[in-house]
Amino acid sequence: MDYINQVIQSVKDKNPNEHEYIQAVSEVLLSLAPAIEKDQDLYKKNGILERLVEPDRCISFRVCWVDDSGKPQVNRGYRVQFNNAIGPYKGGLRFHPSVNLSVIKFLAFEQTFKNSLTTLPMGGGKGGADFDPRGKSDGEIMRFCQAFMTELYRHIGPDIDVPAGDIGVSQREVGYMFGQYKRIRGAYENGVLTGKHLSFGGSFIRPEATGYGAVYFLEQVLNHFNQNIKGLTFALSGFGNVAWGSAKKIIELGGKVVTLSGQDGYIYFENGLSKEGAEDIILARQKGLTKQEFADKFGGVFYKNQQPWGKVKADVYMPCATQNEIDLEQAIKAVQLGVKFVNEGANMPTTNQAIDYFKDHGVIVCPAKAANAGGVAVSGLEMSQNSQRLSWTKEEVDNKLKDIMRGIYNQLIDAANEFGIGYDLCKAANLAGFKKVSTAMIMQGIY
């Protein structure tokens, strides 16, 4: 543990104001003790932890664009290429006012392990900008995306770094960025971005994939306890692709979705969200429907400026929005309400203290690195289709996604058994991901 603590302290000293990044590094490294103690000399000799917590490069750039009134606007863009030991850098782009270097570094660090668990050849990266698409016209979004890609294009490529979508970046934004990349490069390299529209190299079920994958992973966990989705109640946060895919799949499998949420509050559905309501989530967002209007349309009650965590009784909590949604105080209340599972659909949505409290009180936490990996898994499948110049059917992609999520779960169980950590899926995900990435780093020499 001395080696681990030294590296964590070094990260804190070098990055004193990057709270999200320090949180992510601490959570991962502290869980790696069984692996480090087993082969400490090997890892220290190769400087694995020191190299693992330092990104290959952090790129920051100005994004200047013109709004509809003709006024120049300036945002800050980022791309963090964290680790390419097992494949080209791979990870989404997030357009949101909360984006800063700490957020992008934590996401890229997490992505490194998440991608390794998919078994697909993808390294870890992440990017984005502090641009807020909400309230912007289509023309403004297009001009921003073009300006963003004008700076980013020189750092990416199908075999170098392959961005995708994330919060605030959907098929529309990916399309605008690809169009600009194509104009600048003078080549049709449609493998440079994933999350594209089906008309130019996108994959079936990519928009739903993170939500679908999270539910498929939870199915594996429930099987361990001789349970299934049918009859369980689910509290979801979010009002985007992850919540949409999760809600659709849960309802299809017989579960009951009782909440959705956004930054402005949450909606409670006493009788469960309908199938029609689940289908309409993305359309409602595109139309600019407020949460109150959505609640009125589909029989819910809207609670303004509140989160569902610790207020709503459900078997499963599924945070599907953003980082650090569930804190310790909410975890305590959730346990009192009888929550049994926390299935992380978002990236690092539960604080380290809340995770520890859940685990100490018998709540099974399905970590984002595993449960949330469905989106990047289908992005990897999209890359494969682009490379082969073909397109798989919806059923083929869905079956491959199910196989990948089952494989991720089995990797976690294998790691748990190898290191004798019991049914701790959080530690198991970190250990399994670390084992693959560190092995590749050692085999490739010190660089």
C-alpha positions in Angstrom: 0.0 0.0 0.0 3.0 2.4 0.5 3.6 2.3 -3.3 -0.1 3.1 -4.0 -0.3 5.8 -1.5 2.9 7.4 -2.8 1.5 7.6 -6.3 -1.9 8.9 -5.1 -0.1 11.7 -3.1 2.0 12.5 -6.2 -1.2 12.9 -8.2 -2.6 15.2 -5.5 0.5 17.3 -5.4 0.7 17.7 -9.2 -3.0 18.3 -9.7 -4.2 20.1 -6.5 -7.4 21.6 -8.1 -8.5 18.6 -10.2 -10.9 17.1 -7.7 -12.7 14.7 -10.1 -9.4 13.4 -11.4 -8.0 12.8 -7.9 -11.3 11.1 -7.0 -11.1 8.7 -9.9 -7.4 7.9 -9.4 -7.9 7.3 -5.7 -10.8 5.0 -6.2 -9.0 2.9 -8.8 -5.6 2.7 -7.2 -6.8 1.9 -3.7 -8.7 -1.1 -5.1 -5.6 -2.5 -6.8 -3.8 -3.5 -3.6 -4.3 -7.3 -4.2 -2.6 -7.1 -7.6 0.2 -4.7 -6.6 1.1 -6.7 -3.5 1.2 -9.9 -5.6 3.8 -8.4 -8.2 5.0 -5.2 -6.6 8.6 -5.5 -7.8 7.4 -5.9 -11.4 5.1 -3.0 -11.3 7.6 -0.7 -9.6 10.4 -1.7 -11.9 8.3 -0.7 -14.9 6.8 2.4 -13.2 3.3 1.2 -14.1 1.3 3.2 -11.6 3.3 6.4 -12.2 2.8 6.0 -16.0 -0.8 4.9 -15.6 -1.9 8.1 -13.8 -0.1 10.5 -16.2 -2.0 11.0 -19.6 0.0 10.6 -22.8 -1.0 14.2 -23.6 -3.6 16.8 -22.7 -4.6 19.1 -25.6 -6.4 22.4 -24.9 -7.4 24.8 -27.6 -9.5 27.9 -28.2 -12.8 27.4 -30.1 -14.0 30.7 -31.7 -17.3 30.8 -33.5 -20.0 33.3 -34.4 -23.5 33.3 -33.0 -26.7 34.2 -34.9 -26.3 37.9 -34.0 -22.9 38.0 -35.6 -21.0 38.2 -32.3 -17.9 36.2 -31.8 -18.0 33.6 -29.0 -15.0 31.9 -27.5 -15.0 28.5 -25.7 -12.3 26.2 -24.5 -11.9 22.7 -26.1 -10.0 19.7 -24.8 -8.8 16.3 -25.9 -7.0 14.1 -23.3 -5.3 11.1 -24.9 -4.7 9.0 -21.9 -3.4 5.5 -22.8 -3.1 3.7 -26.1 -1.5 0.5 -24.8 -4.2 -1.7 -26.3 -5.5 0.3 -29.2 -6.1 3.8 -30.5 -7.4 6.4 -28.1 -11.2 6.0 -27.8 -13.8 8.1 -25.9 -16.5 10.6 -26.3 -16.7 14.3 -26.6 -18.8 16.2 -24.0 -20.3 19.6 -24.7 -21.4 21.1 -21.3 -20.7 24.2 -19.2 -19.2 22.0 -16.5 -16.4 20.7 -18.7 -12.9 21.4 -17.5 -9.5 19.7 -17.6 -10.2 17.7 -14.4 -13.5 16.3 -15.7 -12.0 15.3 -19.0 -8.9 13.7 -17.4 -11.1 11.7 -15.0 -13.3 10.5 -17.9 -10.3 9.6 -20.0 -8.7 7.7 -17.1 -11.9 5.7 -16.5 -12.2 5.1 -20.2 -8.9 3.3 -20.3 -10.1 0.6 -18.0 -13.6 0.5 -19.3 -12.4 0.0 -22.9 -10.1 -2.8 -21.9 -13.0 -4.7 -20.4 -14.9 -4.7 -23.7 -12.0 -6.9 -25.1 -12.0 -4.7 -28.2 -8.7 -3.0 -29.2 -9.4 0.5 -27.8 -7.3 2.8 -25.6 -8.6 5.5 -23.4 -9.3 9.1 -24.3 -11.9 11.8 -23.8 -12.6 15.3 -24.9 -15.1 18.1 -25.1 -15.7 21.8 -24.5 -17.4 24.1 -22.1 -20.0 24.9 -24.8 -23.7 24.6 -23.9 -25.8 23.4 -26.8 -29.1 24.1 -24.9 -30.8 27.2 -26.2 -28.6 27.4 -29.3 -29.9 27.4 -32.8 -29.1 24.6 -35.3 -26.9 27.1 -37.2 -25.0 28.0 -34.0 -24.4 24.4 -33.1 -23.1 23.7 -36.6 -20.7 26.6 -36.6 -19.4 25.6 -33.1 -18.9 22.0 -34.2 -17.1 23.1 -37.3 -14.8 25.4 -35.3 -14.2 22.7 -32.8 -13.2 20.2 -35.4 -10.9 22.7 -37.2 -8.8 22.6 -34.1 -9.2 18.9 -33.2 -8.7 17.3 -36.6 -4.9 17.4 -36.4 -4.9 15.2 -33.3 -7.3 12.4 -34.4 -7.6 9.6 -37.0 -9.0 6.1 -37.5 -5.8 4.5 -36.2 -4.8 7.3 -33.8 -7.8 8.6 -31.8 -11.5 8.0 -32.5 -13.9 10.4 -30.6 -17.6 9.7 -30.2 -20.6 11.4 -28.5 -21.3 12.1 -24.9 -23.4 14.6 -23.0 -24.4 17.3 -25.4 -23.1 15.5 -28.4 -25.6 13.4 -30.5 -25.7 12.2 -34.1 -26.3 15.8 -35.2 -23.1 17.2 -33.6 -21.1 14.1 -34.8 -22.4 14.7 -38.3 -21.4 18.4 -38.3 -17.9 17.5 -37.0 -17.5 14.7 -39.5 -18.4 17.0 -42.4 -15.8 19.5 -41.3 -13.1 16.8 -40.8 -13.9 15.4 -44.3 -13.5 18.9 -45.9 -10.2 19.5 -44.1 -8.7 16.1 -44.8 -10.0 15.7 -48.3 -10.6 12.0 -47.6 -13.6 9.9 -46.5 -12.3 8.5 -43.3 -15.6 7.6 -41.6 -13.8 5.5 -39.0 -12.5 8.7 -37.4 -15.7 9.3 -35.4 -18.3 6.9 -34.0 -21.9 7.6 -33.1 -22.6 8.6 -36.7 -26.0 8.5 -38.5 -26.7 5.2 -40.2 -26.6 7.0 -43.6 -22.8 7.5 -43.4 -21.4 4.6 -41.4 -23.2 4.6 -38.1 -24.2 1.5 -36.3 -27.6 0.3 -35.3 -28.6 0.8 -31.6 -25.6 3.0 -30.9 -27.8 5.8 -29.4 -29.4 3.2 -27.0 -26.3 1.1 -26.5 -25.1 2.5 -23.1 -28.6 2.1 -21.6 -29.1 -1.4 -23.2 -25.7 -2.5 -22.0 -26.3 -1.4 -18.5 -29.5 -3.4 -18.3 -27.8 -6.4 -19.9 -25.0 -6.2 -17.3 -27.5 -5.9 -14.4 -29.2 -9.1 -15.8 -26.0 -11.0 -15.2 -25.8 -9.6 -11.6 -29.4 -10.5 -10.9 -28.8 -14.0 -12.3 -26.2 -14.5 -9.5 -28.9 -13.8 -7.0 -31.6 -15.9 -8.8 -33.5 -12.8 -9.8 -34.5 -11.0 -13.0 -35.6 -7.6 -14.2 -39.3 -8.5 -14.2 -41.2 -6.9 -11.3 -38.3 -4.8 -10.0 -38.7 -1.0 -9.6 -36.1 1.3 -11.1 -35.3 5.0 -10.2 -33.4 6.5 -13.1 -31.8 9.9 -13.5 -31.1 11.6 -16.8 -33.2 12.6 -19.8 -30.9 11.7 -22.6 -29.7 8.6 -24.5 -28.6 6.6 -21.5 -31.9 7.0 -19.6 -33.8 6.5 -22.9 -32.1 3.2 -23.7 -32.3 2.0 -20.1 -36.0 2.8 -19.7 -36.9 1.2 -23.0 -35.1 -2.1 -22.2 -36.3 -2.2 -18.5 -39.9 -1.8 -19.6 -39.4 -4.4 -22.4 -38.1 -6.9 -19.8 -41.0 -6.3 -17.4 -39.4 -3.8 -15.0 -41.1 -0.6 -13.7 -39.4 2.8 -14.2 -40.5 5.3 -11.5 -38.3 8.3 -12.1 -36.5 10.3 -14.8 -34.6 13.6 -14.1 -32.8 16.5 -15.4 -30.8 19.4 -14.0 -34.1 21.2 -13.2 -35.6 18.3 -11.1 -37.1 14.8 -11.3 -40.3 13.2 -12.5 -42.0 10.5 -10.4 -44.3 8.0 -12.0 -46.3 6.2 -9.3 -47.6 3.7 -11.8 -44.5 3.4 -13.8 -43.4 5.1 -17.0 -45.3 3.8 -20.0 -43.7 2.2 -23.0 -44.8 5.2 -25.0 -43.3 7.5 -22.5 -40.0 5.7 -22.7 -40.0 5.9 -26.5 -40.7 9.6 -26.4 -37.8 10.7 -24.1 -35.4 11.7 -26.9 -38.2 13.2 -29.1 -39.4 15.3 -26.1 -35.9 16.6 -25.5 -35.5 17.4 -29.2 -38.8 19.3 -29.1 -37.7 21.2 -26.0 -40.4 19.8 -23.9 -40.0 20.7 -20.2 -40.0 18.1 -17.5 -43.3 19.5 -16.3 -44.8 19.1 -19.7 -43.4 15.6 -20.0 -44.8 14.7 -16.6 -48.2 16.0 -17.5 -48.2 14.1 -20.8 -47.3 10.7 -19.3 -48.9 10.8 -15.8 -46.0 11.8 -13.7 -45.4 14.4 -10.9 -42.5 16.9 -11.4 -40.4 17.8 -8.3 -38.5 21.0 -9.2 -34.8 21.3 -8.4 -34.7 18.0 -6.6 -33.0 14.6 -7.2 -34.7 11.2 -6.7 -31.8 9.8 -4.7 -32.8 9.1 -1.1 -36.4 10.4 -1.7 -37.8 7.6 -3.9 -38.2 4.0 -2.9 -37.0 1.5 -5.6 -35.2 -1.8 -5.9 -32.6 -0.4 -8.3 -31.0 3.1 -8.5 -29.7 3.8 -11.9 -27.9 7.2 -12.1 -27.7 7.9 -15.9 -26.7 11.6 -16.0 -23.3 12.8 -14.8 -20.6 12.4 -12.2 -21.1 12.5 -8.4 -24.9 12.5 -8.5 -25.2 10.3 -5.4 -23.4 11.4 -2.3 -23.0 9.9 1.2 -26.1 11.6 2.7 -28.2 10.3 -0.2 -26.7 6.8 0.1 -27.7 6.7 3.8 -31.3 7.6 3.0 -31.4 5.2 0.0 -30.3 2.3 2.3 -33.1 3.3 4.7 -35.6 3.1 1.8 -34.4 -0.4 1.0 -32.5 0.0 -2.3 -30.8 -3.3 -3.3 -28.7 -2.4 -6.3 -27.0 0.6 -7.7 -26.4 0.2 -11.5 -24.1 3.0 -12.7 -25.3 4.1 -16.2 -23.3 7.4 -16.0 -19.5 7.9 -15.5 -18.5 7.9 -11.8 -22.1 9.0 -10.7 -21.5 7.8 -7.1 -19.0 9.4 -4.7 -16.3 7.1 -3.2 -17.9 7.6 0.3 -21.3 6.6 -1.0 -20.0 3.5 -2.7 -18.3 2.4 0.5 -21.5 3.0 2.5 -23.6 1.0 0.0 -21.1 -1.9 0.0 -20.9 -1.9 3.8 -24.7 -2.1 4.0 -25.2 -5.0 1.5 -26.1 -2.9 -1.6 -24.6 -4.3 -4.8 -22.9 -1.6 -6.8 -22.5 -2.3 -10.5 -19.6 0.0 -11.4 -19.7 2.3 -14.4 -16.5 0.8 -15.9 -18.5 -2.3 -16.4 -22.2 -1.4 -16.5 -21.6 1.7 -18.6 -19.4 0.1 -21.2 -22.2 -0.8 -23.7 -21.9 2.6 -25.5 -18.2 2.3 -26.2 -18.6 -1.4 -27.0 -21.0 -0.6 -29.8 -18.7 2.3 -30.9 -16.0 -0.4 -31.2 -18.3 -2.4 -33.3 -19.0 0.6 -35.4 -15.3 1.0 -35.9 -15.1 -2.7 -37.0 -18.0 -2.2 -39.5 -16.3 0.9 -40.9 -13.0 -0.9 -41.3 -14.7 -3.8 -43.2 -16.9 -1.5 -45.2 -20.1 -3.3 -44.1 -23.1 -2.8 -41.9 -24.5 -5.4 -39.4 -28.2 -5.7 -38.7 -29.8 -4.4 -35.5 -30.2 -8.0 -34.3 -26.5 -8.8 -35.0 -25.3 -5.7 -33.1 -27.6 -6.3 -30.2 -26.5 -9.9 -29.9 -22.8 -8.8 -30.0 -23.5 -6.2 -27.3 -25.1 -8.9 -25.1 -22.1 -11.1 -25.6 -19.7 -8.3 -24.7 -21.6 -7.4 -21.5 -21.8 -11.0 -20.5 -18.0 -11.2 -21.1 -17.4 -8.1 -19.0 -19.3 -9.7 -16.1 -17.4 -12.9 -16.4 -14.1 -11.0 -16.4 -15.1 -9.4 -13.1 -16.0 -12.7 -11.6 -12.7 -14.2 -12.7 -10.8 -11.3 -11.2 -12.8 -11.5 -7.9 -11.9 -15.2 -7.7 -8.3 -14.7 -8.6 -7.7 -12.0 -5.9 -10.1 -13.3 -3.3 -12.2 -10.2 -2.9 -15.6 -11.8 -2.7 -18.5 -10.3 -4.7 -17.1 -6.8 -4.9 -17.8 -5.7 -8.5 -16.2 -2.3 -8.1 -12.8 -3.7 -7.1 -13.1 -6.5 -9.6 -13.7 -4.1 -12.5 -10.6 -2.1 -11.6 -8.5 -5.3 -11.2 -9.6 -6.8 -14.4 -9.0 -3.6 -16.4 -5.7 -3.0 -14.8 -4.4 -6.5 -15.5 -4.9 -6.2 -19.2 -3.7 -2.6 -19.6 -0.6 -3.1 -17.3 0.3 -6.3 -19.1 0.3 -4.5 -22.5 2.4 -1.6 -21.1 5.0 -4.0 -19.7 5.2 -6.0 -22.9 5.7 -2.8 -24.9 8.6 -1.5 -22.8 9.1 1.8 -21.0 8.2 4.8 -23.1 
